[in-house]
Amino acid sequence: MRRREEIAAARLSDALLKRLLQRKLIEVKDESRVRALFQKVIGDNLQAEEELDVAARQLLQSYARDIREKGLDYRQLFSRAKEKLARERGFVL
């Protein structure tokens, strides 16, 4: 996992744990262990999404000439490709 993803996962896991504890939705004996588990799950999810981004870019790269010639919207095509790949892999965006 890249440093940026690590930081995001740490911040999200801290916020999630804090909110769950404040609302008394969970009780934990070892907050650091739960925080580490949240961080791993969130980090894995971020990494999987990054892999989807790479796969979508590679897919579109093979059609780069057609995209340019037809003046298609790359961002829209990227979004569609990513959604399709996510569905195929059982990944929820």
VOGU-3710 file (C-alpha; in Angstrom, 3 decimals, decimal comma):
1> mrrreeiaaa> 0,000/0,000/0,000  1,297/3,439/-0,889  1,895/6,080/1,747  -1,114/8,139/0,650  -3,377/5,109/1,011  -1,892/4,333/4,427  -2,631/7,836/5,654  -6,181/7,753/4,299  -6,812/4,321/5,825  -5,478/5,493/9,193
11> rlsdallkrl> -7,642/8,613/9,212  -10,753/6,751/8,110  -10,242/3,981/10,659  -9,738/6,525/13,456  -12,881/8,426/12,481  -14,927/5,252/12,089  -13,892/3,828/15,435  -14,446/7,141/17,186  -17,946/7,523/15,730  -18,953/3,946/16,518
21> lqrklievkd> -17,758/4,317/20,114  -19,414/7,713/20,600  -22,741/6,402/19,394  -22,275/3,295/21,543  -22,795/1,028/18,561  -19,848/-1,138/19,586  -17,924/-1,976/22,708  -14,285/-2,918/22,450  -11,654/-4,074/24,880  -8,662/-3,192/22,746
31> esrvralfqk> -9,188/-0,051/20,645  -5,770/-0,247/19,027  -6,455/-3,764/17,777  -9,830/-2,756/16,321  -8,296/0,366/14,775  -5,574/-1,776/13,167  -8,183/-4,173/11,791  -10,248/-1,294/10,365  -7,092/0,185/8,867  -6,197/-3,099/7,176
41> vigdnlqaee> -9,685/-3,580/5,715  -9,889/0,021/4,489  -6,349/-0,143/3,120  -7,086/-3,370/1,263  -10,202/-1,770/-0,196  -8,283/1,312/-1,339  -5,623/-0,882/-2,899  -8,236/-2,973/-4,718  -9,825/0,189/-6,066  -6,436/1,429/-7,265
51> eldvaarqll> -5,978/-1,883/-9,084  -9,358/-1,324/-10,744  -8,210/2,137/-11,851  -5,061/0,668/-13,390  -7,016/-2,067/-15,184  -9,533/0,475/-16,525  -6,712/2,730/-17,781  -5,032/-0,220/-19,497  -8,309/-1,230/-21,125  -8,907/2,282/-22,423
61> qsyardirek> -5,297/2,611/-23,548  -5,909/-0,144/-26,071  -8,694/2,017/-27,534  -6,856/5,359/-27,252  -6,778/5,978/-30,980  -10,531/5,367/-31,375  -11,274/7,545/-28,356  -9,261/10,437/-29,812  -10,601/10,063/-33,343  -14,223/9,924/-32,234
71> gldyrqlfsr> -13,821/12,666/-29,637  -15,237/10,508/-26,838  -15,254/11,622/-23,211  -12,373/9,765/-21,544  -13,642/10,372/-18,000  -17,034/8,919/-18,806  -15,485/5,912/-20,529  -13,095/5,436/-17,607  -15,978/5,483/-15,154  -17,939/2,938/-17,191
81> akeklarerg> -14,923/0,673/-17,625  -14,177/0,810/-13,904  -17,803/0,008/-13,020  -17,800/-2,936/-15,431  -14,546/-4,317/-14,039  -15,824/-3,854/-10,487  -18,994/-5,815/-11,281  -16,965/-8,601/-12,897  -14,723/-8,832/-9,835  -17,555/-8,558/-7,319
91> fvl> -16,223/-5,260/-5,999  -18,642/-2,651/-4,738  -17,669/0,943/-5,548
//
